[in-house]
Amino acid sequence: NMKKITYHKNKIKNITENGIQYTDNSGNLGFIDFEVCRENWTEYVNSSEDFNVTNLSIDETKCVGYRNITDNHPYIDFFTEPKIRFEFKFSLSCLFPKQAFIEMQARIIQVGWTTYDLS
């Protein structure tokens, strides 16, 4: 189960060290809490066979989700419950999806967090 949001820079209200305030596709205000994402990411890594890790501590990571710029529609998935995916699709409001993706990822890093690269 995943909530998908088509990226548009006007949908991002704020990105801080606490998280992302955004508007979803229906115009509702939402918040992605980075601390909750980090907890969920840690659980995911420890229980997944993909990482060969079972004892990652929450203090050892600043990861809040994963990203893929090489997908047909680049995306960033945040480990909320359910997950929230920002999809970067070409449109009049997003002429350069990969550039928008890079800018959002840079902003996440700027406020002290990161996402795992699937590309």
LOZAFI-568878 format. One line per field, with one value per residue: residue number from 1; residue in three letters; z, x, y of N, C-alpha, C in turn. Coordinates in steps of 0.001 Angstrom, whole numbers, padded with zeros to 6 digits. Each point is the difference from the previous one (the first is absolute). Last residue first. Example, Ala and Ser with C-alpha at 12.3 -4.5 7.8 and 13.67 -1.06 7.14 Angstrom:
BEGIN
k: (2 | 1)
r: (SER | ALA)
n_zz: (007080 | -000070)
n_xx: (012850 | 000290)
n_yy: (-002250 | -005720)
ca_zz: (000060 | 000000)
ca_xx: (000820 | -000890)
ca_yy: (001190 | 001190)
c_zz: (000730 | 000000)
c_xx: (-000770 | 000900)
c_yy: (001090 | 001200)
//
This chain:
BEGIN
k: (119 | 118 | 117 | 116 | 115 | 114 | 113 | 112 | 111 | 110 | 109 | 108 | 107 | 106 | 105 | 104 | 103 | 102 | 101 | 100 | 99 | 98 | 97 | 96 | 95 | 94 | 93 | 92 | 91 | 90 | 89 | 88 | 87 | 86 | 85 | 84 | 83 | 82 | 81 | 80 | 79 | 78 | 77 | 76 | 75 | 74 | 73 | 72 | 71 | 70 | 69 | 68 | 67 | 66 | 65 | 64 | 63 | 62 | 61 | 60 | 59 | 58 | 57 | 56 | 55 | 54 | 53 | 52 | 51 | 50 | 49 | 48 | 47 | 46 | 45 | 44 | 43 | 42 | 41 | 40 | 39 | 38 | 37 | 36 | 35 | 34 | 33 | 32 | 31 | 30 | 29 | 28 | 27 | 26 | 25 | 24 | 23 | 22 | 21 | 20 | 19 | 18 | 17 | 16 | 15 | 14 | 13 | 12 | 11 | 10 | 9 | 8 | 7 | 6 | 5 | 4 | 3 | 2 | 1)
r: (SER | LEU | ASP | TYR | THR | THR | TRP | GLY | VAL | GLN | ILE | ILE | ARG | ALA | GLN | MET | GLU | ILE | PHE | ALA | GLN | LYS | PRO | PHE | LEU | CYS | SER | LEU | SER | PHE | LYS | PHE | GLU | PHE | ARG | ILE | LYS | PRO | GLU | THR | PHE | PHE | ASP | ILE | TYR | PRO | HIS | ASN | ASP | THR | ILE | ASN | ARG | TYR | GLY | VAL | CYS | LYS | THR | GLU | ASP | ILE | SER | LEU | ASN | THR | VAL | ASN | PHE | ASP | GLU | SER | SER | ASN | VAL | TYR | GLU | THR | TRP | ASN | GLU | ARG | CYS | VAL | GLU | PHE | ASP | ILE | PHE | GLY | LEU | ASN | GLY | SER | ASN | ASP | THR | TYR | GLN | ILE | GLY | ASN | GLU | THR | ILE | ASN | LYS | ILE | LYS | ASN | LYS | HIS | TYR | THR | ILE | LYS | LYS | MET | ASN)
n_zz: (-008066 | 004450 | 004968 | 004905 | 003213 | 004083 | 003584 | 001997 | -002368 | -004530 | -002828 | -002220 | -003847 | -004096 | -002485 | -002778 | -004195 | -003475 | -002395 | -003362 | -004168 | -002884 | -002549 | -003089 | -001230 | 002911 | 000052 | -004075 | -000635 | 001142 | 004444 | 004875 | 005114 | 005407 | 004270 | 005106 | 003686 | 004084 | 003290 | -001211 | -002392 | -005188 | -005387 | -005231 | -005754 | -006013 | -004515 | -002921 | 002486 | 002226 | 004277 | 005305 | 005959 | 005782 | 005748 | 004073 | 002703 | 002666 | 003870 | 003872 | 004130 | 000665 | -000468 | -001947 | -000836 | -003333 | -005557 | -004812 | -003786 | -002114 | 002294 | 004045 | 004283 | 001774 | -002424 | 000842 | 003957 | -000047 | -002103 | 002400 | 002883 | -002048 | -001178 | 003293 | 000705 | -003075 | -001640 | -003201 | -001307 | -002601 | -002317 | -004377 | -004687 | -003258 | -000958 | 004036 | 003148 | 004122 | 003483 | 002610 | 003903 | 003904 | -000958 | -003986 | -004329 | -002443 | -003044 | -004594 | -003904 | -003888 | -003384 | -002178 | -000993 | 001249 | 003143 | 002761 | 003909 | 001502 | 001577)
n_xx: (019007 | -002119 | 001303 | -001391 | -000354 | 000473 | 001064 | 000567 | -001003 | 001539 | -001108 | -004078 | -000239 | 001527 | -002967 | -003065 | 001550 | 000424 | -003914 | -001397 | 002083 | -001544 | -004010 | -001584 | -003761 | -004419 | -004209 | -002133 | 001222 | 002437 | 001496 | 001419 | -001889 | -000238 | -002149 | -000821 | -001851 | -003079 | 001047 | 005419 | 004482 | 001095 | 001831 | 000765 | 001051 | -000461 | -001510 | 001309 | 004215 | 004250 | 001102 | -001253 | 000070 | -001624 | -000108 | 001342 | 005309 | 004160 | 002857 | 001895 | -002690 | -003349 | 001849 | 001027 | 000686 | -000421 | 001919 | 000770 | -003171 | -004284 | -003654 | -003260 | -001278 | 002438 | -000786 | -004076 | -000469 | 001755 | -002550 | -003449 | 001182 | 000760 | -003722 | -001911 | 001962 | -000962 | -004936 | -003870 | -005131 | -004502 | -004975 | -003397 | -001700 | 000112 | 004099 | 003270 | 003385 | 003783 | 004719 | 004120 | 004139 | 003065 | 003459 | -001839 | -003144 | -005051 | -003715 | -001403 | -002477 | 001092 | 003023 | -001146 | -000789 | -003131 | -001326 | -002042 | -000204 | -000544 | 000194)
n_yy: (003362 | 000814 | 002678 | 002487 | 004480 | 004201 | 004748 | 004646 | 004393 | 000372 | -003662 | 000050 | 002654 | -001759 | -002692 | 002162 | 001492 | -003167 | -001125 | 002911 | -000394 | -003324 | 000912 | 004090 | 002663 | 001068 | 002151 | -001223 | -005009 | -005237 | -002631 | -002434 | -001764 | -001738 | -002931 | -002592 | -004123 | -001371 | 000762 | 001527 | 001004 | 001962 | 000697 | 002123 | 000058 | 000319 | -002106 | -003098 | -001965 | 000857 | 002176 | -001370 | -000873 | -000582 | 000773 | 002214 | 000193 | 000581 | -003380 | -002351 | -000065 | -003371 | -004989 | -005177 | -004951 | -003561 | -000559 | -000871 | 001260 | -001673 | -002514 | 002135 | 002047 | 003822 | 004057 | 002247 | 002557 | 004321 | 003352 | 002094 | 003542 | 004147 | 002634 | 002711 | 004148 | 003545 | 001663 | 002422 | 002120 | 002967 | 002263 | 000242 | -000212 | -003735 | -002369 | 001215 | 003132 | 001198 | 000176 | -002784 | -000666 | 000939 | 003213 | 002837 | 002178 | 001662 | 000552 | -002802 | -000570 | 002641 | -001646 | -004656 | -005718 | -004266 | -004278 | -004765 | -004191 | -005405 | -005685)
ca_zz: (-001424 | -000706 | -001466 | -000578 | -000475 | -001303 | -000230 | 000838 | 001341 | 000624 | 000516 | 001080 | 001134 | 000555 | 000715 | 001218 | 000915 | 000553 | 000877 | 001186 | 000702 | 000653 | 001150 | 000128 | -001324 | 000316 | 001297 | -000099 | -000170 | -000887 | -001364 | -000777 | -001366 | -000871 | -001162 | -000888 | -000679 | -001086 | 000016 | 000876 | 000822 | 001411 | 000925 | 001343 | 001211 | 001198 | 000792 | -000984 | -000317 | -001317 | -001051 | -001268 | -001203 | -001132 | -001097 | 000208 | -001188 | -000219 | -001335 | -001028 | 000058 | -000533 | 001062 | -000236 | 001253 | 000886 | 001283 | 000762 | 000524 | -001018 | -000402 | -001419 | -000291 | 000905 | -000280 | -001337 | 000100 | 000819 | -000863 | -000918 | 000804 | 000389 | -001184 | -000187 | 001115 | -000301 | 001175 | 000052 | 000575 | 000654 | 000595 | 001463 | 000606 | 000250 | -001288 | -000839 | -000377 | -001413 | -000018 | -001177 | -001046 | 000558 | 000629 | 001135 | 000344 | 000818 | 000772 | 001123 | 000971 | 000860 | 001037 | -000527 | 000454 | -001168 | -000211 | -001048 | -000435 | -000134 | 000000)
ca_xx: (000343 | -000317 | -000067 | 000798 | -000815 | 000335 | -000495 | 000638 | -000585 | 000295 | 001369 | -000084 | -000631 | 001010 | 000971 | -000665 | -000175 | 001323 | 000387 | -000848 | 000533 | 001240 | -000211 | 001256 | 000613 | 001266 | 000464 | 000218 | -001270 | 000020 | -000455 | 000425 | 000368 | -000052 | 000892 | -000393 | 001061 | 000692 | -000927 | -001120 | -000443 | 000263 | -000939 | 000563 | -000801 | 000842 | -000414 | -000724 | -001334 | 000042 | -000049 | 000429 | -000229 | 000876 | -000712 | -001449 | -000770 | -000782 | -000489 | 001023 | 000991 | -000625 | -000636 | 000164 | 000155 | -001132 | 000141 | 000987 | 001071 | 000751 | 001131 | 000099 | -000836 | 000287 | 001349 | 000006 | -000725 | 000856 | 001113 | -000542 | -000339 | 001276 | 000560 | -000817 | 000373 | 001252 | 000850 | 000862 | 001330 | 000561 | 001312 | 000059 | 000069 | -001365 | -000686 | -000132 | -001397 | -000359 | -001401 | -000513 | -000703 | -001085 | 000608 | 000853 | 000844 | 001174 | -000164 | 000929 | -000546 | -000965 | 000711 | -000106 | 000773 | 000702 | -000212 | 000827 | -000659 | 000839 | -000841)
ca_yy: (000150 | -001251 | 000066 | -001077 | -001119 | -000562 | -001361 | -001018 | 000055 | 001289 | -000110 | -000993 | 000693 | 000913 | -000832 | -000465 | 001128 | 000331 | -001115 | 000173 | 001171 | -000437 | -000881 | -000739 | -000188 | -000681 | 000501 | 001442 | 000708 | 001162 | -000249 | 001160 | -000366 | 001168 | 000111 | 001097 | 000750 | -000724 | -001130 | 000301 | -001120 | 000263 | -000638 | -000095 | 000097 | 000005 | 001151 | 000826 | -000505 | -000642 | 001018 | -000589 | 000806 | -000258 | -000635 | 000135 | -000334 | 001224 | 000356 | -000214 | 001086 | 001213 | 000789 | 001437 | 000733 | -000291 | 000682 | -000768 | 000842 | 000734 | -000848 | -000323 | -001168 | -001113 | -000513 | -000606 | -001277 | -000874 | -000422 | -001013 | -001187 | -000617 | -000672 | -001208 | -000884 | -000697 | 000134 | -001180 | 000163 | -001175 | 000230 | -000099 | 001325 | 000474 | 000185 | -001195 | -000136 | -000064 | 000396 | 000699 | -000725 | -000822 | -001179 | 000363 | -001140 | 000223 | 001229 | -000058 | -000958 | 000690 | 000761 | 001360 | 001150 | 000513 | 001431 | 000611 | 001235 | 001178 | 001193)
c_zz: (-000366 | -001462 | -000615 | -001505 | -000660 | -000390 | -001351 | -000186 | 000867 | 001436 | 000782 | 000665 | 001213 | 001243 | 000663 | 000834 | 001311 | 001014 | 000710 | 001044 | 001295 | 000773 | 000720 | 001234 | 000049 | -001323 | 000447 | 001316 | -000157 | -000107 | -000804 | -001468 | -000781 | -001366 | -000713 | -001097 | -000869 | -000631 | -000395 | 000056 | 001082 | 000830 | 001436 | 000882 | 001243 | 001247 | 001260 | 000636 | -001073 | -000412 | -001388 | -001099 | -001228 | -001233 | -001100 | -001121 | 000302 | -001211 | 000015 | -001394 | -001096 | -000033 | -000615 | 001113 | -000223 | 001263 | 000852 | 001348 | 000783 | 000523 | -000942 | -000268 | -001461 | -000321 | 000850 | -000299 | -001316 | 000150 | 000754 | -000928 | -000901 | 000826 | 000359 | -001196 | -000101 | 001116 | -000218 | 001141 | 000018 | 000538 | 000715 | 000495 | 001513 | 000645 | 000162 | -001271 | -000913 | -000174 | -001476 | 000197 | -001123 | -001065 | 000615 | 000563 | 001108 | 000178 | 000761 | 000731 | 001225 | 001039 | 000932 | 001091 | -000763 | 000412 | -001215 | -000188 | -001015 | -000486 | 000000)
c_xx: (001186 | 000433 | -000239 | -000189 | 000944 | -001029 | 000458 | -000439 | 000432 | -000529 | 000375 | 001373 | -000109 | -000541 | 001064 | 000950 | -000653 | -000110 | 001314 | 000339 | -000784 | 000644 | 001288 | -000066 | 001268 | 000688 | 001303 | 000514 | 000318 | -001406 | 000064 | -000296 | 000288 | 000499 | -000253 | 001038 | -000612 | 001097 | -001383 | -000860 | -000986 | -000630 | 000420 | -001103 | 000868 | -000866 | 000849 | -000527 | -000640 | -001340 | -000053 | -000185 | 000497 | -000436 | 000948 | -000818 | -001502 | -000902 | -000751 | -000441 | 001054 | 000991 | -000524 | -000734 | 000284 | 000049 | -001211 | 000312 | 001070 | 001257 | 000929 | 001218 | 000091 | -000802 | 000288 | 001357 | 000051 | -000633 | 000891 | 001088 | -000492 | -000254 | 001288 | 000538 | -000768 | 000413 | 001272 | 000984 | 000718 | 001380 | 000462 | 001428 | 000029 | -000027 | -001421 | -000799 | -000104 | -001512 | -000370 | -001480 | -000483 | -000723 | -001057 | 000633 | 000937 | 000763 | 001271 | -000076 | 000902 | -000630 | -000953 | 000594 | -000356 | 000689 | 000814 | -000394 | 000934 | -000832 | 000881)
c_yy: (-000875 | 000038 | -001379 | -000036 | -000996 | -001057 | -000524 | -001437 | -001196 | 000081 | 001264 | -000151 | -000935 | 000706 | 000877 | -000852 | -000438 | 001140 | 000332 | -001068 | 000239 | 001148 | -000402 | -000905 | -000850 | -000350 | -000671 | 000583 | 001481 | 000579 | 001285 | -000282 | 001269 | -000446 | 001321 | 000106 | 001104 | 000875 | 000500 | -001253 | 000432 | -001099 | 000307 | -000576 | -000002 | 000189 | -000030 | 001272 | 000903 | -000610 | -000635 | 001035 | -000749 | 000751 | -000407 | -000643 | 000021 | -000206 | 001321 | 000437 | -000103 | 001164 | 001295 | 000744 | 001482 | 000839 | -000373 | 000659 | -000740 | 000685 | 000753 | -000880 | -000443 | -001257 | -001231 | -000637 | -000761 | -001377 | -000989 | -000537 | -001131 | -001259 | -000734 | -000794 | -001326 | -000961 | -000824 | 000249 | -001339 | 000295 | -001266 | 000193 | -000009 | 001378 | 000525 | 000304 | -001205 | 000016 | 000131 | 000295 | 000901 | -000818 | -000911 | -001263 | 000477 | -001301 | 000337 | 001337 | -000126 | -000923 | 000748 | 000873 | 001274 | 001298 | 000420 | 001460 | 000663 | 001179 | 001249)
//
